[in-house]
Amino acid sequence: MRTLREKRDISQGKLAEKADLSLNFISELERGNTDVSLASLLQIAKALDVELKDLVGDIKAKEHAPSRHRNDR
């Protein structure tokens, strides 16, 4: 989701406003610290002007990416 948002040069705050969600929720979601409902995903996809499948694909790609830890440098 962060990648899609940044490609569109949209801040977290602007996305939260456009999707009618809280900034805290958007931040936590991008960090993988919260679950998300289908309704919220639809709101985010609409706000980013992408199809739901593209948003979900971006989220799934992040889940399968190697994790980065501070000690992995």
N, C-alpha and C positions, 0 to 999 in steps of 0.2 A: 504494500500500500504506500509506503514511504516513497518508493521509486516512482510510482505513478504520480504521486502528489508533487514530488520535486521536479519531474519532467514537465509538469504543467506550471511550475513556478508558483505554487500555492502554499502558503504557510499553514501550519496546523490550525491556527486560529481561524483563518479564512475557510478552511475545509470544515471545521466544526460549525461555523456559522452557516455555510451553504448546506450542510447536511442536517442542520438543526440538532446537533449533538454537542456535548460538552468538550471543551479543549482537553480537559483531563482524560476523558474517555478516548479521544483520538490518540493522545500521547501514550496512554497505557496500551492501547491496541497495537500501535506501531512497535512497541517494545515487547509485545507478546505476553503482557501481564494480565490480560483480561479476556473473557469469552465475548463473543459477539453474536447477536441474533440476526436472523435472515433480514428482518426489517431494517436493522441498522446497516447491514451490508448493502441493501438496496439503496438506502439514503446516501451512503458514501459513494457508491457507483454512480448514482445520478449526479452528485455534486462534482465528481471527477470527470463526468461525461464519458464514462466507459461502460462496457457491458459487464454484468455481474460475473460472467465466466472469466473475464480478464482480471478483475479484482481478486477473485478467488484463486486464480492461477498464480498471481503475484504473491499472495499470502502463502500458498502451498509451497512455492519455490523457496520462500524464506525458511519454512519449517525444515526443508531438506538440505539447506545450506550448512556447511560446516560451522560450528559455533566458534565464536571468537572470545577468548578469555584474556584477561590482562597478562597472565603469565605465559601466553603463547607467542610472545615476541621473539 
